[in-house]
Amino acid sequence: MDARFAPGDAVQTPYGKGVVHAVRNNGQLLVLIQQRTLVVEAATATAVAPRRRLAQPATDGPRAADPQRHAPSEVDLHGLRVDEALACIDGALDAALLAGHAELRFIHGRSGGRLRGALHERLRAIGAVRGLRLDPRNPGVTIVSL
């Protein structure tokens, strides 16, 4: 496991800036870059110093009350093990609920098998999930109503 990185760290990768979602034992990082989750070699990533924000007065409106407004509405689970995907699901649901999203899409692939089964089982056990269905245009995607 690469001790230089931890989940939540901002990193620069060959594919752009992103946030570390998980650190794998084989020297790889699971990085969220522009609403896509990619597996990146830890050796190719560098830590990015967090930006310092100037204090700004709060303004009226939904953005002032809700800083989590930019939660992704689609999560790609391709290439994840079931335990990694379940951790990713929980985080994505939390962020989507805080952002006030009505729907969240999980991409698991058409031959989802164990991954799709574990996803549906977990989603059925969560009280905040109002319903779930496969996308009629793409059976490799599960649409979750929040």
C-alpha positions in Angstrom: 0.0 0.0 0.0 1.4 3.4 -1.0 1.6 5.5 2.2 2.0 8.8 0.3 -1.7 8.8 -0.6 -4.9 8.4 1.4 -8.6 8.6 0.3 -9.6 12.2 -0.1 -6.2 13.4 -1.2 -6.0 15.7 -4.3 -3.6 14.3 -6.9 -2.4 15.2 -10.4 -2.4 12.2 -12.7 -1.5 11.9 -16.4 -5.3 12.1 -17.0 -5.8 15.3 -15.0 -6.4 16.4 -11.4 -8.6 14.2 -9.3 -9.3 12.9 -5.8 -8.1 9.6 -4.4 -11.1 7.3 -3.7 -9.1 4.2 -2.6 -5.5 3.0 -2.3 -4.9 -0.5 -3.5 -2.2 -2.9 -2.3 -0.6 -3.3 -5.7 0.6 0.3 -6.1 -2.6 1.5 -7.8 -4.9 4.3 -6.9 -8.6 4.6 -7.6 -9.0 8.2 -8.6 -12.2 10.2 -9.3 -11.4 12.6 -12.2 -14.3 14.6 -13.8 -17.0 12.3 -12.5 -15.1 9.2 -13.8 -13.3 6.7 -11.6 -10.0 5.6 -13.0 -7.3 3.2 -11.8 -3.9 5.0 -11.9 -0.4 3.8 -11.0 0.6 5.5 -7.7 4.1 6.2 -9.2 2.5 8.4 -11.9 0.5 10.5 -9.4 1.7 13.5 -7.5 0.1 15.1 -4.5 -1.6 18.5 -5.1 -1.5 21.1 -2.3 -5.0 22.0 -1.3 -6.1 25.4 -2.5 -6.5 28.1 0.1 -9.8 29.8 -0.2 -10.4 33.4 0.8 -13.1 33.9 3.3 -16.2 35.0 1.4 -19.4 36.3 3.0 -22.4 34.0 2.8 -25.0 34.9 0.3 -28.6 34.0 0.2 -29.5 31.1 -2.0 -29.1 27.4 -2.4 -25.3 27.5 -3.1 -24.6 29.2 0.2 -26.6 26.6 2.2 -25.3 23.6 0.2 -21.6 23.4 -0.5 -21.9 19.8 -1.8 -23.9 20.9 -4.8 -21.5 19.3 -7.3 -21.9 15.7 -6.4 -21.7 13.4 -9.4 -24.9 12.0 -10.7 -23.2 9.0 -12.3 -20.8 6.5 -10.8 -18.7 4.0 -12.9 -18.1 0.8 -11.0 -16.2 -1.0 -13.8 -13.0 -2.7 -12.7 -13.9 -2.6 -8.9 -14.1 -5.6 -6.6 -17.4 -6.0 -4.9 -16.1 -4.7 -1.5 -14.6 -1.6 -3.3 -17.8 -1.0 -5.2 -19.9 -1.2 -2.1 -17.7 1.5 -0.4 -18.0 3.6 -3.5 -21.8 3.2 -3.5 -22.1 4.4 0.1 -20.0 7.5 -0.5 -21.8 8.4 -3.8 -25.2 8.0 -2.1 -24.2 10.3 0.8 -22.9 12.9 -1.6 -26.0 12.7 -3.9 -28.4 13.0 -0.9 -26.5 16.0 0.5 -26.6 17.6 -3.0 -30.3 17.0 -3.3 -30.2 14.8 -6.4 -33.4 13.0 -7.3 -31.6 10.2 -9.2 -28.2 8.5 -9.2 -26.9 6.2 -12.0 -24.5 3.3 -11.2 -22.7 1.8 -14.2 -21.9 -1.8 -13.5 -21.7 -3.3 -17.0 -24.1 -5.6 -18.9 -22.6 -8.8 -17.5 -22.7 -7.3 -14.0 -23.2 -10.6 -12.3 -21.9 -10.4 -8.7 -21.4 -6.7 -8.8 -24.9 -5.9 -10.0 -26.4 -8.3 -7.5 -24.4 -6.8 -4.6 -25.3 -3.3 -5.7 -29.0 -4.1 -5.8 -28.9 -5.9 -2.5 -27.2 -3.0 -0.8 -29.5 -0.4 -2.4 -32.6 -2.3 -1.2 -31.3 -2.2 2.4 -30.9 1.6 2.4 -34.0 3.5 3.6 -33.2 6.7 1.6 -33.5 4.7 -1.7 -37.0 5.1 -3.0 -36.6 2.7 -5.9 -34.1 1.2 -8.4 -34.4 -0.1 -11.9 -32.2 -1.1 -14.8 -31.9 1.6 -17.5 -34.2 0.4 -20.4 -31.7 1.8 -22.9 -28.6 0.2 -21.3 -29.0 -2.8 -19.0 -25.5 -2.2 -17.7 -26.7 0.8 -15.7 -28.9 0.9 -12.6 -30.9 4.0 -11.9 -31.6 4.8 -8.3 -34.4 7.1 -7.2 -33.7 9.1 -4.0 
